Amino acid sequence: MCGIFAYLNYCVPRERRYVLEVLLNGLRRLEYRGYDSSGIALDADLPPTGSAAAYAGPPPIVFRQEGKIENLVRSVYSEVDEKGVNLGATFTVHAGIAHTRWATHGVPAPKNSHPQSSGAGDEFLVVHNGIITNYEVLKETLIRHGFTFESDTDTEVIPKLAKFVFDKARDGEGDMTFSQVVMEVMRQLEGAYALIFKSPHYPNELIACKRGSTLILGVNEVSGQNNGKSFNNAKSLTANGNPREFFFSSDLCAIVEHTKNYLAIEDSEIIHIKDGSVSILKFDREKEKPASVQRALSVLEMEVEQIKKGSYDHFMQKEIHEQPHSLTTTMRGRLKNSGVILGGLKEHLKTIRRSRRVIFIGCGTSYNAALAARPLVEELTGIPVTMEVASDLLDRQGPIYREDTAVFVSQSGETADTLLALEYAAANGALCVGVTNTVGSTLSRRTHCGIHINAGCEIGVASTKAYTSQIVVMAMMALAIGSDQLSSQARRESIITGLSSLPSHASEVLKLDSEMKELASSLVDSESLLVFGRGFNYATALEGALKVKEVALMHSEGMLAGEMKHGPLALVDENLPIIVIATRDTCFSKQKSVIQQLLSRKGRLIVMCSEGDISAVGPSGSCRTIQVPEVADCLQPVINIIPLQLLAYHLTVLRGFDVDQPRNLAKSVTTQ
């Protein structure tokens, strides 16, 4: 759950100051992936001519710092002054690497920050996203060979292993290329990783490789003649003499401001940048020599504005208010002639319809989105639907059969538990369907078929617009699967009509912003919050409570209203705020009963109801209300969650916490 970034300019004169800012800005774009420590590595100046040189190239300068990226920025510029580093020095070729960390092995501290080093002299430097599962065995072996370890990380074994391989080859008077060194290192590693290597033994070269974790290569031709189309062939990755800039990144959002030409690196690929050319090798543990691979670059469909806050104070605020637009883009081109067209599922619809059951698998917000869609999938398809938290499915090794359809839901498409559950389901023969927001993600590549939610780049750690788009996509999936059933045609047509008007209703409910801010001010000193929902809106209760928990750092619980009398009722008093979701659907009368029971016990109620229903949900003045537009019952969760997202946002601001980077969390959970 870390962010890695690298920049190499070839035949493009760049000052060291420029390189430094590119690296630091890349980390800023990736900070949502982890923000407890960070670091960068640049090249120092070449030693004077005639002096003894330990390396083929200039020695590296490494900066590491605990805390957020701005701590690193201040530290770097302070150290630059102390060390007398010339930021105005110009390089026609230069390779720099950077990393922002979410701690898994070792507390946040400079010694545990990346780049991790091979030891004195920094002969090999590595930035790493993922976990090396056999690092303890490797560490013991390297210690026996005289290596000493300074950090508590699993990563440190990697650069030390690279030095061990390099020294062994040099002692045998044999030369090794950088890619050969990295390949031998990969042969020893177990676990999930994305790695970038830098070494003064191989100046002006970078090597990246991956297994499981996302890594992107971006290429920018500086000549100004590139129109994007020239990159649709493999030759564009070979040396052509043109000035170029190369970028490695954990996420597309960090390269979009530099180039739109990118390559999603596949598992077991080794990407070697040297002399303006990109070599791609396919590593196979069983083979001594890797195969050479030809790949074509893709053109990124993302604008720079998507990764900027614009007029908003925080990304979460921006993304909440973007939902009318994100819902529109999610549905664009998919609602036609009173039907739904999902190109990613078209070839597999018959197989899904014959399934014994559909299994929704996800974590956190993605699980809640699937839970919101489950009743509609069951209703329109007649297929039983079960819900699985990915980590629990793996822990239980729950039964999955060839007749099952497993639907994996993940905003990033890189969630470790979800990907491991995917591997498990595929091994058991199930049809695997992916629902993700990230084109080129591991989930989208490994599933048999799937749907991109097209919600746009989401940077705030707490997911908002991706959640509502996930619900809409899964509702459209239910419509597509059930389109062969005449008995539900009228119901399907009414839902499709409701989908078309959903963005306008989302715009309407966003007008509650000031009302939610006022409500937040009344709850800011509360220690706990309960949210009751049922039916389609049980998921809304869970997700609303999760948002408050994630960013406002307030204890909150989403509960099934039908379970209220089986324990939670004991918590009710005049001080505990309770939100009851009671919009119009088949559960409305039951929720009215819940409200009455809570009022009779002097509960401090906040009732979310459909517009005009204030008198129907309780006696006048007995509770505070939030009125929302009424839409089709299966789409009501999309509308109902927005006020709760706004409430969580304003609570966080009023309580003085970091909205976009909440404590101990990160956006993409790429470790178990």
C-alpha positions in Angstrom: 0.0 0.0 0.0 2.8 2.3 -0.9 3.5 4.6 -3.9 6.6 4.4 -6.0 7.7 6.8 -8.7 10.7 7.3 -10.9 11.8 9.7 -13.6 14.5 9.4 -16.3 15.3 12.1 -18.8 17.2 11.0 -22.0 18.8 13.7 -24.2 16.6 16.3 -22.5 18.7 18.8 -20.5 17.2 19.1 -17.0 18.5 20.9 -14.0 18.7 18.8 -10.8 16.1 21.2 -9.3 13.7 20.2 -12.0 14.3 16.5 -11.5 13.8 16.9 -7.8 10.5 18.7 -8.2 9.2 16.0 -10.7 10.0 13.3 -8.1 8.4 15.2 -5.2 5.3 16.1 -7.2 5.0 12.5 -8.2 5.0 11.6 -4.6 2.3 14.2 -3.9 0.1 12.6 -6.5 0.6 9.2 -4.8 0.4 10.3 -1.2 -3.1 8.9 -0.8 -1.5 5.4 -1.1 0.5 5.9 2.1 1.8 8.9 4.0 3.8 7.9 7.1 7.3 8.3 5.6 8.9 8.9 2.2 12.2 9.3 0.4 14.0 10.0 -2.9 17.3 9.2 -4.6 19.1 11.5 -7.1 22.5 11.5 -8.7 25.4 13.5 -7.1 28.0 15.2 -9.3 30.6 13.1 -11.1 33.9 12.9 -9.2 36.7 15.1 -10.7 38.5 13.7 -13.7 41.5 11.5 -12.7 40.3 10.8 -9.2 39.6 7.2 -8.1 35.9 6.3 -8.8 34.1 3.5 -6.9 31.4 3.3 -9.6 30.9 3.6 -13.3 28.6 6.6 -12.6 28.0 9.3 -10.0 27.2 8.2 -6.5 23.6 8.7 -5.4 22.2 11.2 -3.0 19.5 9.7 -0.8 16.9 11.6 1.3 14.5 9.9 3.7 12.1 11.4 6.2 9.3 10.3 8.5 5.8 11.8 8.1 4.0 13.3 5.1 5.6 14.4 1.8 5.9 18.0 2.9 8.1 16.9 5.8 10.4 15.3 3.1 10.3 18.5 1.0 11.5 20.6 3.9 14.1 18.1 4.9 15.5 17.8 1.3 15.9 21.5 0.8 17.5 21.8 4.2 20.0 19.0 3.6 20.7 20.3 0.1 21.9 23.6 1.6 23.9 21.8 4.3 25.6 19.5 1.8 26.2 22.2 -0.8 24.4 20.2 -3.5 24.1 22.3 -6.7 20.5 22.3 -7.8 21.3 24.2 -10.9 23.5 21.4 -12.3 22.2 20.3 -15.7 22.0 16.6 -16.8 21.1 15.4 -20.3 20.5 12.0 -18.8 19.5 11.4 -15.1 17.6 8.6 -13.2 15.8 9.4 -10.0 13.5 7.2 -7.8 11.0 8.1 -5.1 8.7 6.4 -2.6 5.9 7.2 -0.2 5.2 4.6 2.5 2.4 3.0 4.4 4.2 1.0 7.2 3.8 -2.8 7.3 7.3 -3.9 8.5 8.8 -1.4 10.9 7.5 1.8 12.4 7.5 5.0 10.4 11.1 6.3 10.7 13.9 7.4 8.3 15.7 4.1 8.6 12.5 2.2 7.4 11.8 4.7 4.6 12.6 3.9 1.0 14.7 3.9 -1.0 16.3 1.0 0.9 20.0 0.5 0.4 22.4 -2.3 -0.2 24.7 -0.7 2.5 27.6 1.7 2.6 27.9 3.5 -0.7 24.3 2.8 -1.8 25.5 0.5 -4.6 21.9 -0.7 -5.1 18.8 1.3 -4.2 15.2 -0.1 -4.3 11.7 1.3 -3.9 9.1 -1.3 -3.2 5.4 -1.7 -3.0 4.1 -5.0 -1.6 5.4 -7.6 0.9 8.2 -10.1 0.5 6.9 -13.1 2.4 10.3 -15.0 2.6 12.3 -12.0 3.7 13.3 -13.6 7.0 14.9 -16.6 5.3 16.7 -14.3 2.9 17.8 -12.0 5.7 19.3 -14.9 7.7 21.2 -16.1 4.6 22.6 -12.6 3.8 23.7 -12.1 7.5 25.7 -15.3 7.2 27.4 -13.8 4.2 28.5 -10.7 6.2 25.6 -8.3 5.5 24.3 -6.1 8.3 20.8 -4.7 8.4 19.8 -1.3 9.5 16.0 -1.2 9.0 13.1 -3.4 10.2 11.6 -3.7 6.7 11.2 -6.7 4.5 12.4 -4.5 1.6 16.0 -4.2 2.7 16.8 -7.8 1.7 16.2 -6.8 -2.0 19.1 -4.3 -2.6 21.4 -6.4 -0.4 20.5 -9.4 -2.5 21.3 -7.4 -5.6 24.7 -6.5 -4.3 25.4 -10.1 -3.3 24.5 -11.3 -6.9 26.6 -8.4 -8.4 29.7 -9.1 -6.2 29.5 -12.8 -6.8 29.6 -12.2 -10.5 32.4 -9.7 -10.3 34.5 -11.9 -8.1 34.1 -14.6 -10.8 35.4 -12.1 -13.3 32.1 -12.2 -15.1 30.1 -9.2 -16.2 26.4 -9.0 -15.5 23.9 -6.6 -17.1 21.5 -4.7 -14.8 18.6 -6.9 -16.0 20.6 -10.1 -15.2 21.2 -8.9 -11.6 17.5 -8.1 -11.2 16.4 -11.4 -12.7 18.5 -13.3 -10.2 17.0 -11.3 -7.4 13.5 -12.0 -8.6 14.4 -15.7 -8.7 14.8 -15.6 -4.9 11.8 -13.4 -4.0 8.4 -14.7 -2.9 5.3 -12.5 -2.3 3.8 -9.6 -4.0 5.9 -6.6 -5.2 6.5 -3.8 -7.6 10.2 -2.8 -7.6 12.3 -0.1 -9.2 16.1 -0.5 -9.0 18.8 2.2 -9.3 22.6 1.6 -9.1 25.7 3.7 -9.7 27.2 0.6 -11.3 24.7 1.1 -14.1 24.5 4.9 -14.5 21.5 6.4 -16.2 19.6 3.1 -16.2 16.4 2.1 -14.4 14.9 -1.3 -14.0 11.3 -2.1 -12.9 9.6 -5.4 -12.3 6.4 -6.6 -10.7 4.5 -9.5 -9.4 1.0 -8.7 -8.1 1.3 -4.9 -7.4 0.5 -2.3 -10.0 3.2 -0.5 -11.9 2.9 1.8 -14.9 5.4 3.0 -17.4 4.9 6.4 -19.0 6.8 7.7 -22.1 6.9 11.3 -23.3 8.6 12.2 -26.6 9.9 15.7 -26.1 10.3 16.5 -29.8 6.7 17.8 -29.9 5.9 15.7 -33.0 4.0 13.0 -31.2 0.2 13.0 -31.6 -0.4 9.9 -29.6 -1.0 7.6 -32.6 2.7 7.0 -33.2 2.8 5.1 -29.9 0.4 2.4 -31.0 3.3 0.2 -32.2 6.1 -1.6 -30.4 8.8 0.3 -32.2 8.0 3.4 -30.2 9.7 1.8 -27.2 12.9 1.2 -29.0 15.6 3.9 -29.4 14.9 6.4 -32.1 17.3 9.2 -31.2 14.5 11.5 -30.0 14.7 13.2 -26.6 12.5 11.3 -24.2 11.3 11.3 -20.7 10.3 8.1 -18.9 8.2 7.7 -15.8 7.4 4.8 -13.5 4.4 5.1 -11.2 2.1 3.0 -9.0 -0.8 4.9 -10.5 -1.8 6.7 -13.7 -2.7 9.8 -11.8 1.0 10.6 -11.2 1.9 10.6 -14.9 -1.1 12.2 -16.6 0.4 15.7 -16.2 3.6 14.5 -18.0 2.3 12.2 -20.7 -0.8 10.2 -21.9 1.3 7.4 -23.4 1.6 4.5 -21.0 2.1 0.8 -20.6 0.6 -1.3 -17.8 3.4 -3.6 -16.8 2.4 -7.3 -16.6 3.4 -9.7 -13.8 6.9 -11.1 -14.2 8.0 -8.5 -16.7 11.3 -6.8 -16.4 11.4 -3.2 -17.8 14.9 -2.0 -18.5 15.4 1.6 -19.6 18.8 2.3 -21.1 20.1 4.7 -23.8 16.6 6.0 -24.5 15.3 2.5 -25.2 12.9 0.3 -23.3 13.6 -3.5 -23.2 10.9 -5.8 -21.9 11.8 -9.3 -20.7 9.5 -12.0 -19.4 10.9 -13.7 -16.3 10.3 -17.4 -15.8 11.7 -18.9 -12.7 12.1 -22.3 -14.5 14.1 -20.8 -17.3 17.6 -19.5 -17.3 17.1 -16.9 -20.0 14.0 -14.6 -20.1 12.0 -14.2 -23.3 12.0 -10.8 -25.0 8.5 -9.2 -25.3 7.1 -6.7 -27.7 4.4 -4.4 -26.1 2.5 -1.4 -27.4 1.8 1.8 -25.5 -1.8 2.8 -24.8 -3.2 6.3 -24.7 -4.5 7.5 -21.4 -8.1 8.8 -21.3 -7.7 11.1 -18.3 -7.3 14.9 -18.0 -5.0 16.7 -15.6 -8.0 18.5 -14.0 -9.2 15.2 -12.6 -6.2 15.1 -10.2 -6.6 18.7 -9.0 -8.8 20.0 -6.3 -10.0 23.0 -8.3 -12.1 25.3 -6.2 -12.7 22.7 -3.4 -10.8 22.5 -0.1 -10.4 18.8 -0.2 -10.5 15.9 -2.7 -13.2 14.2 -0.7 -15.4 17.3 -1.0 -14.7 17.6 -4.7 -15.5 13.9 -5.3 -18.8 14.0 -3.4 -19.9 17.0 -5.5 -18.7 15.3 -8.7 -21.2 12.5 -8.4 -23.8 13.9 -10.8 -21.0 13.9 -13.4 -19.5 10.5 -12.4 -22.9 8.8 -12.5 -23.5 10.2 -16.0 -20.1 8.9 -17.3 -20.8 5.5 -15.6 -24.0 5.2 -17.6 -22.9 6.9 -20.8 -23.4 4.7 -23.9 -24.8 1.8 -21.8 -28.6 2.7 -21.7 -30.1 2.3 -25.1 -33.6 1.6 -26.4 -35.0 0.8 -23.0 -32.2 -1.7 -22.4 -28.7 -2.0 -21.1 -25.6 -2.7 -23.1 -22.6 -3.9 -21.3 -19.9 -4.9 -23.8 -17.7 -6.4 -21.2 -20.3 -9.0 -20.2 -22.0 -9.6 -23.6 -20.2 -12.8 -24.4 -20.8 -14.3 -20.9 -24.4 -13.5 -20.2 -25.7 -16.9 -21.1 -23.1 -18.5 -18.8 -24.1 -16.2 -15.9 -27.8 -16.9 -16.4 -27.1 -20.7 -16.0 -25.1 -20.1 -12.8 -26.1 -22.0 -9.6 -25.4 -18.8 -7.7 -23.8 -15.4 -7.9 -21.1 -14.6 -5.3 -20.3 -11.0 -4.6 -16.8 -10.6 -3.2 -15.2 -7.4 -1.9 -13.8 -5.4 1.0 -15.0 -2.3 2.8 -16.9 0.2 0.7 -16.8 -2.2 -2.4 -18.5 -4.9 -0.3 -21.1 -2.4 0.8 -21.8 -1.4 -2.8 -22.3 -5.1 -3.7 -24.6 -5.5 -0.7 -26.8 -2.6 -1.9 -27.1 -4.3 -5.3 -27.8 -7.8 -4.1 -31.6 -7.6 -3.7 -32.0 -6.3 -7.2 -29.8 -9.0 -8.7 -31.8 -11.7 -6.9 -35.1 -10.0 -7.9 -34.4 -9.6 -11.7 -32.4 -12.8 -12.3 -33.9 -15.3 -9.9 -30.3 -16.5 -9.1 -29.4 -16.8 -5.4 -26.8 -14.3 -4.4 -24.3 -14.7 -1.5 -22.0 -12.1 0.0 -18.4 -12.7 0.9 -15.8 -10.5 2.6 -12.7 -11.5 0.6 -10.4 -12.0 3.6 -13.1 -14.2 5.4 -13.6 -16.3 2.2 -9.9 -17.0 2.1 -9.7 -17.8 5.9 -12.6 -20.3 5.6 -11.6 -21.6 2.2 -15.4 -21.4 1.5 -16.7 -23.7 -1.2 -16.8 -22.3 -4.7 -18.0 -24.4 -7.7 -17.7 -24.4 -11.4 -21.4 -23.5 -11.7 -20.8 -20.3 -9.7 -20.3 -16.8 -11.0 -18.0 -14.8 -8.7 -18.2 -11.0 -9.0 -15.2 -9.2 -7.6 -15.7 -5.5 -6.7 -12.7 -3.2 -6.1 -12.2 0.5 -6.8 -8.5 0.2 -7.4 -8.5 -3.3 -8.9 -5.4 -4.0 -6.7 -6.9 -4.9 -3.4 -4.7 -7.8 -2.1 -7.5 -9.9 -0.4 -9.8 -9.5 -3.4 -7.1 -10.6 -5.8 -6.2 -13.6 -3.7 -9.9 -14.5 -3.5 -10.0 -14.2 -7.3 -7.1 -16.6 -7.7 -8.9 -19.0 -5.3 -12.2 -18.8 -7.2 -10.5 -19.2 -10.6 -8.7 -22.3 -9.4 -12.1 -23.7 -8.4 -13.4 -23.1 -11.9 -15.9 -20.3 -11.3 -16.6 -17.7 -13.9 -14.9 -14.5 -12.6 -16.4 -11.1 -13.3 -14.6 -7.9 -12.3 -16.1 -4.5 -11.3 -13.4 -1.8 -11.0 -12.7 1.8 -11.6 -9.1 1.3 -12.8 -8.4 0.4 -16.5 -5.4 -1.9 -16.8 -5.6 -3.0 -13.1 -4.7 -6.5 -12.0 -8.4 -7.3 -11.4 -9.4 -6.2 -14.9 -6.7 -8.3 -16.5 -7.2 -11.5 -14.4 -11.0 -11.8 -14.6 -12.8 -13.5 -17.5 -15.0 -10.5 -18.1 -16.1 -7.3 -16.3 -17.3 -3.8 -16.2 -15.3 -0.5 -15.7 -17.3 1.9 -13.6 -15.8 5.0 -15.3 -16.2 7.1 -12.2 -13.0 9.0 -12.9 -9.9 9.4 -10.7 -10.7 9.2 -7.0 -7.9 10.5 -4.8 -9.5 11.0 -1.4 -8.9 7.9 0.7 -12.5 7.6 1.7 -14.4 6.4 -1.4 -17.4 8.4 -2.4 -18.2 8.7 -6.1 -16.8 5.2 -6.8 -19.3 3.7 -4.3 -22.3 5.2 -6.1 -21.0 4.3 -9.5 -20.4 0.7 -8.3 -24.0 0.4 -7.3 -25.2 1.8 -10.6 -23.0 -0.6 -12.6 -24.2 -3.6 -10.6 -27.8 -2.5 -11.1 -27.1 -2.4 -14.8 -25.6 -5.8 -14.6 -28.7 -7.1 -12.9 -30.8 -5.6 -15.7 -28.6 -7.1 -18.4 -28.6 -10.6 -16.9 -32.4 -10.5 -16.3 -33.3 -9.0 -19.7 -34.5 -12.4 -21.0 -37.4 -12.6 -18.5 -40.6 -11.2 -19.8 -42.3 -11.2 -16.3 -40.0 -8.4 -15.1 -40.0 -6.2 -18.2 -42.1 -3.4 -16.7 -39.9 -3.4 -13.6 -36.8 -3.2 -15.7 -38.1 -0.3 -17.8 -39.0 1.7 -14.7 -35.5 1.1 -13.3 -33.9 2.2 -16.6 -36.1 5.4 -16.5 -34.9 5.9 -12.9 -31.3 5.5 -13.9 -31.6 8.2 -16.6 -32.8 10.7 -14.0 -30.4 9.7 -11.3 -27.7 12.4 -11.9 -30.3 15.2 -11.7 -31.5 13.8 -8.4 -27.9 13.6 -7.1 -27.5 17.3 -8.0 -30.7 18.0 -6.0 -29.6 16.1 -2.9 -26.2 17.9 -2.9 -28.1 21.1 -2.0 -28.3 19.6 1.5 -24.6 20.5 2.0 -25.2 23.4 4.4 -27.9 21.5 6.2 -25.4 18.6 6.7 -22.8 21.0 7.9 -25.3 22.3 10.5 -26.1 18.8 11.6 -22.4 18.0 11.9 -21.9 20.9 14.2 -24.6 19.5 16.5 -22.9 16.1 16.5 -19.2 17.2 16.7 -18.9 16.4 20.4 -20.7 13.1 20.3 -18.6 10.0 21.0 -20.7 7.5 19.0 -23.2 7.3 16.2 -25.6 4.5 15.2 -27.2 4.2 11.7 -30.1 1.9 11.2 -31.2 0.7 7.7 -32.9 -2.3 6.2 -33.7 -3.8 2.8 -31.9 -1.9 0.0 -30.6 0.6 2.6 -28.9 -1.8 5.0 -25.8 -1.2 2.9 -26.4 2.6 3.2 -26.3 2.3 7.0 -23.1 0.3 6.8 -21.4 2.7 4.3 -22.6 5.9 6.1 -21.2 4.6 9.4 -18.0 3.5 7.7 -17.5 7.0 6.2 -17.9 8.6 9.7 -15.5 6.1 11.2 -12.9 6.5 8.4 -12.5 10.2 8.3 -14.1 11.8 11.3 -12.5 9.2 13.6 -15.8 8.8 15.5 -17.1 5.5 16.7 -20.1 4.7 14.4 -21.9 1.5 13.6 -24.3 0.6 10.8 -26.9 -1.8 11.9 -29.7 -3.9 10.4 -32.9 -2.3 11.8 -34.5 -5.7 12.1 -31.8 -6.6 14.7 -32.5 -3.5 16.8 -34.4 -5.4 19.6 -31.7 -8.1 19.7 -29.2 -6.0 21.6 -28.6 -2.5 20.2 -31.8 -1.2 21.9 -29.9 -1.3 25.2 -27.7 1.6 24.0 -30.5 4.0 23.3 -30.8 7.1 25.5 -31.3 10.8 25.0 -27.6 11.4 24.3 -26.7 8.8 21.7 -27.4 10.2 18.1 -29.2 7.6 15.9 -29.8 8.0 12.2 -32.7 5.9 10.8 -33.0 5.6 7.1 -36.8 5.5 6.3 -37.2 6.4 2.7 -40.1 4.9 0.7 -39.8 1.2 -0.2 -41.3 -2.1 0.9 -39.6 -1.7 4.3 -41.1 1.7 5.0 -43.8 0.6 7.5 -41.3 -1.5 9.4 -38.9 1.5 9.7 -41.8 3.6 11.0 -42.2 1.0 13.8 -38.5 1.2 14.6 -38.8 5.0 14.8 -41.7 4.8 17.3 -39.8 2.3 19.5 -36.7 4.5 19.5 -38.8 7.6 20.3 -40.6 5.8 23.2 -37.1 5.3 24.7 -36.2 9.0 24.3 -33.8 8.3 21.5 -32.0 11.2 19.9 -33.3 10.6 16.4 -32.3 11.9 12.9 -34.6 10.4 10.3 -33.8 10.3 6.6 -37.1 10.2 4.7 -38.5 10.9 1.2 -39.5 14.5 0.4 -42.9 15.3 1.9 -42.8 12.4 4.4 -42.0 14.3 7.6 -45.4 13.8 9.1 -45.5 10.2 8.1 -42.3 9.2 9.9 -43.1 10.6 13.3 -44.9 13.2 15.4 -44.1 16.9 14.6 -40.9 18.0 16.3 -40.1 14.6 17.7 -36.9 14.2 15.6 -34.7 15.9 13.2 -35.2 14.9 9.5 -33.2 14.8 6.3 -35.4 14.9 3.3 -34.1 13.3 0.0 -35.7 12.9 -3.5 -37.6 9.7 -4.0 -36.3 7.5 -6.8 -36.8 3.8 -7.6 -36.3 1.8 -4.4 -33.3 -0.2 -5.8 -31.6 3.1 -6.7 -32.5 4.9 -3.5 -29.1 3.9 -1.8 -27.3 6.0 -4.4 -29.2 9.1 -3.3 -29.4 8.3 0.4 -25.6 7.9 0.9 -24.8 11.4 -0.4 -26.1 13.3 2.7 -24.1 10.8 4.9 -21.0 11.4 2.9 -21.5 15.2 3.4 -22.1 14.6 7.1 -18.8 12.6 7.5 -16.9 15.3 5.5 -18.2 18.2 7.7 -17.7 16.2 10.9 -14.1 15.6 10.0 -13.4 19.3 9.2 -15.1 20.5 12.4 -13.2 17.9 14.5 -9.9 19.1 12.9 -8.8 15.9 11.3 -7.2 15.3 7.9 -10.1 14.7 5.4 -8.1 13.2 2.4 -5.5 11.2 4.4 -7.2 9.8 7.5 -5.1 8.3 10.3 -3.6 4.8 9.7 -5.5 4.3 6.3 -4.5 4.4 2.7 -6.4 4.3 -0.6 -5.3 1.0 -2.2 -4.9 -1.9 0.2 -2.3 -4.0 -1.6 -1.2 -6.0 1.5 -3.1 -8.6 3.4 
